[in-house]
Amino acid sequence: VRTTVGAWDVLRSKLLPLAEQSGNDLVATRTLCKIFVLLTMPLSEKCHQALAARPDPVKDKMRNGEALKKRQLLREAAERQARQLIEARLAFAERPKVLRGLLRMFEGAR
């Protein structure tokens, strides 16, 4: 989901402007917060493993082509997810008003 939403730039173009406009609407802010959490969650352990795996020429010679292709596809997908996560987090830095609105929501929850 993160990769698709990131590729469409939905966070920057739709969700963050909506959060700025609905800063006083607690229901909308809570709903957007749930989406923001999903989009900025840490990478899974599987992604970390794919990113950490380094090519081993000796082992690669013994593996079949399908296994190598699968490992490469997993690594590429993990790289895309990592880039999207960085972009999502940077998008919040560009919109301090949204962060203030989220903080107000949490302060009111005490």
ChimeraX attribute file (.defattr): number of C-alpha atoms within 10 A of each C-alpha:
attribute: neighborCount
match mode: 1-to-1
recipient: residues
	/A:1	9
	/A:2	18
	/A:3	17
	/A:4	12
	/A:5	13
	/A:6	19
	/A:7	12
	/A:8	11
	/A:9	16
	/A:10	13
	/A:11	22
	/A:12	18
	/A:13	11
	/A:14	10
	/A:15	16
	/A:16	21
	/A:17	14
	/A:18	16
	/A:19	23
	/A:20	18
	/A:21	14
	/A:22	16
	/A:23	19
	/A:24	13
	/A:25	12
	/A:26	15
	/A:27	12
	/A:28	14
	/A:29	21
	/A:30	15
	/A:31	11
	/A:32	18
	/A:33	16
	/A:34	10
	/A:35	13
	/A:36	17
	/A:37	10
	/A:38	12
	/A:39	19
	/A:40	15
	/A:41	11
	/A:42	13
	/A:43	12
	/A:44	11
	/A:45	9
	/A:46	12
	/A:47	19
	/A:48	15
	/A:49	13
	/A:50	19
	/A:51	16
	/A:52	10
	/A:53	12
	/A:54	9
	/A:55	11
	/A:56	8
	/A:57	9
	/A:58	8
	/A:59	8
	/A:60	12
	/A:61	10
	/A:62	8
	/A:63	11
	/A:64	9
	/A:65	11
	/A:66	9
	/A:67	11
	/A:68	14
	/A:69	11
	/A:70	11
	/A:71	15
	/A:72	15
	/A:73	13
	/A:74	17
	/A:75	21
	/A:76	15
	/A:77	16
	/A:78	21
	/A:79	16
	/A:80	16
	/A:81	21
	/A:82	19
	/A:83	13
	/A:84	21
	/A:85	20
	/A:86	11
	/A:87	17
	/A:88	21
	/A:89	15
	/A:90	12
	/A:91	16
	/A:92	16
	/A:93	12
	/A:94	12
	/A:95	15
	/A:96	12
	/A:97	17
	/A:98	21
	/A:99	17
	/A:100	13
	/A:101	19
	/A:102	20
	/A:103	12
	/A:104	14
	/A:105	19
	/A:106	11
	/A:107	9
	/A:108	9
	/A:109	7
	/A:110	5
